[in-house]
Amino acid sequence: MDRKNMMLEDRWHRKILNAYWIVMLMFLAAQAVFLLSGGVLPNTVGMDKDSWLRLAGLNGLTMLILLSTEVWLRYGPKHQKKAIAGCGFLVSYMFYFIIEPTADGAQMALLLPVLISIVYFDRKMLYGFGIFTILAYGLIYFMMEQPWYQKPVPEFIQVESVFIVSLIIGSTILVRVKEFISYLNSVMKSEQQLLVEKTISDKLLKMDALTSLYNHKTFHEYLDALLEHSEKYHLPLQLAIIDIDGFKKVNDTYGHWVGDLVLKQVASTITSIMMPNDFAARYGGEEFAVIFADKTLAEAQAITEELRKGISIVEHSNMKGRAVTVSIGLCDYHPGDDKESLFRKADSALYHAKRTGKNKVVTASDAMFADSLESKVASI
């Protein structure tokens, strides 16, 4: 039993024992009112010494049973449910003899352990106490109530019928509870299955099936949110666009299935170098995009360079041991940049990397400087 269930069961032990105490206090109060108002116990003449002693003894014994159970509940780590049930059983018979068998309805006190069994949803306990109560009351009737108090047989039959009906109703309640729990478990399993299916469906809608990276649509949704966050809190952000060099030639030479293996390998390498705050997606065909968050441009550049080298050293057995390379365009976010300007700068850097030999990382600032320098040279 786990800790949560143990705590829940301990709470019920406490509630039931508190109920015993409340009933006991009510009994004591009722007796006090009865005696102080001049009441006389049956088969006695006035409140003689023996009557007081009998009442005090029965009440004292009942209190002792409750106190013993209280001690067990506080310091006994095992069999607490049995202690509570046993206490209820003993107290019920003490109440019966305190009320006096001559009082109408005194026998109903004997139903207490049956009721406690229902509270615990314990069928064995219910049948055990129920059958014992039916048999025990038969002995009490024929050995005490009938010879001492001349109680009629119809009353005995009526009381036993109440006990039997109570046992049947208690058993029916437990069956219905079991059915309800089974139904509840079935509903919970169905809801869990629906939740799992929904989670898988949501993931499939967000992921690229081939590379297991996020897809184009999800990438744009995330970038929109991240740009808004960066604008508001002035957090650093970089965008890298990665393109596989000569990918068309790979497909034409080795087949599209080899091209798919190359895409998977590149995606795996990207995933391996990503930090928890980074976000990668397959942006299109042979193109990937990575968002770096909470880094400087120099840090992002170092990571993309590591990525480029990592991809270039992988030998593809299906390409006769040849490797593939990537060109990467990297740009830094500046306050006021929107998504279009960010992509334009990254694309420009990627184009510069492709145009100047491929298999390299080029930042947007380097690309702008090179373009400016070329323009000046061309104008001379």
Residue pairs with C-beta under 8 A, 6 or more apart in sequence:
1 9
9 80
9 81
10 80
12 119
12 120
13 73
13 80
13 81
13 84
14 73
16 84
16 88
16 116
16 119
17 66
17 69
17 70
17 73
17 84
17 87
20 66
20 69
20 87
20 88
20 91
21 66
23 91
23 95
24 62
24 63
24 66
24 91
27 59
27 62
27 95
27 98
28 59
31 55
31 59
31 98
35 47
40 46
40 47
41 47
41 51
41 54
41 55
41 100
42 100
42 102
42 103
43 102
44 50
44 51
55 98
58 94
58 97
58 98
59 98
61 94
62 91
62 94
62 95
62 98
65 87
65 90
65 91
65 94
66 87
66 91
68 87
69 83
69 84
69 86
69 87
72 80
72 83
73 80
73 83
73 84
76 83
81 120
81 122
84 116
85 113
85 116
85 117
85 120
85 125
85 129
88 112
88 113
88 116
89 112
89 113
89 129
91 112
92 109
92 110
92 111
92 112
92 113
93 109
93 110
95 109
95 112
96 106
96 107
96 109
96 110
99 106
99 109
100 106
101 107
101 140
101 144
101 145
101 148
101 149
101 151
102 149
107 137
107 159
107 162
108 162
110 133
110 136
110 137
110 163
111 133
111 162
111 163
111 166
113 125
113 129
113 133
114 126
114 129
114 130
114 133
114 163
114 166
114 167
114 170
115 170
116 125
116 129
117 123
117 125
117 126
117 128
117 129
117 130
117 170
118 126
118 170
118 173
118 174
121 174
121 177
123 171
123 174
126 167
126 170
126 171
126 174
127 167
127 171
130 163
130 166
130 167
130 170
131 167
133 163
134 160
134 163
134 164
134 167
137 159
137 160
137 163
138 156
138 160
141 151
141 156
141 159
145 151
145 156
146 153
146 156
206 214
206 215
206 217
206 218
207 213
207 214
207 215
207 218
208 214
208 215
208 281
208 282
210 260
210 263
210 264
210 267
210 282
211 263
211 264
211 266
211 267
211 282
212 267
212 271
213 267
213 270
213 271
213 280
213 281
213 282
213 288
214 222
214 279
214 280
214 281
214 282
215 281
215 282
216 281
216 282
216 283
216 284
218 281
219 279
219 281
219 283
219 289
219 291
220 339
222 279
222 291
223 239
223 291
223 339
223 342
224 339
226 237
226 279
226 291
226 293
227 237
227 333
227 337
227 338
227 339
227 342
229 235
230 236
230 237
230 333
231 335
231 336
234 335
235 293
235 294
236 293
236 294
236 295
236 296
236 297
236 332
236 333
237 291
237 292
237 293
237 332
237 333
238 291
238 292
238 295
238 297
238 300
238 330
238 331
238 332
238 333
239 289
239 290
239 291
239 292
239 330
239 331
239 333
239 342
239 343
239 346
240 289
240 290
240 291
240 292
240 300
240 304
240 328
240 329
240 330
240 346
241 283
241 287
241 288
241 289
241 328
241 329
241 343
241 346
241 347
241 349
241 350
242 266
242 270
242 287
242 288
242 289
242 290
242 304
242 307
242 326
242 327
242 328
243 286
243 287
243 288
243 326
243 327
243 328
243 350
243 354
244 250
244 262
244 263
244 266
244 286
244 287
244 324
244 325
244 326
245 324
245 325
245 326
245 327
245 354
245 358
245 359
246 324
246 358
247 259
247 262
247 285
247 286
247 324
250 258
250 259
250 262
250 319
250 324
251 258
251 259
253 319
254 318
254 319
258 316
258 318
258 319
259 286
261 316
261 318
262 316
262 319
262 324
263 282
263 286
265 311
265 314
265 316
266 288
266 311
266 324
266 326
267 280
267 282
267 288
269 307
269 310
269 311
269 314
270 280
270 288
270 290
270 307
271 280
272 310
273 303
273 306
273 307
273 310
274 280
274 290
275 292
275 295
275 303
277 292
277 293
277 294
277 295
278 290
278 291
278 292
278 293
279 290
279 291
279 293
280 288
280 289
280 290
280 291
281 288
281 289
281 290
282 288
283 289
290 304
292 299
292 300
292 303
295 303
297 330
297 332
297 363
300 330
300 332
301 330
301 361
301 363
304 328
304 330
304 361
305 361
307 326
307 328
308 325
308 326
308 328
308 359
308 360
308 361
311 323
311 324
311 325
311 326
312 323
312 324
312 325
312 326
312 359
313 323
314 323
314 324
315 321
315 322
315 323
316 322
316 323
316 324
325 358
325 359
326 359
327 350
327 353
327 354
327 358
327 359
327 360
327 362
328 349
328 350
328 353
328 360
328 361
328 362
329 346
329 347
329 348
329 349
329 350
329 351
329 352
329 353
329 362
329 364
329 367
330 346
330 349
330 361
330 362
330 363
330 364
331 342
331 345
331 346
331 349
331 363
331 364
332 363
332 364
332 365
333 342
337 345
345 364
346 364
348 364
348 367
348 368
348 371
349 362
349 363
349 364
349 366
349 367
350 362
351 367
352 362
352 366
352 367
352 370
352 371
353 360
353 361
353 362
356 362
356 370
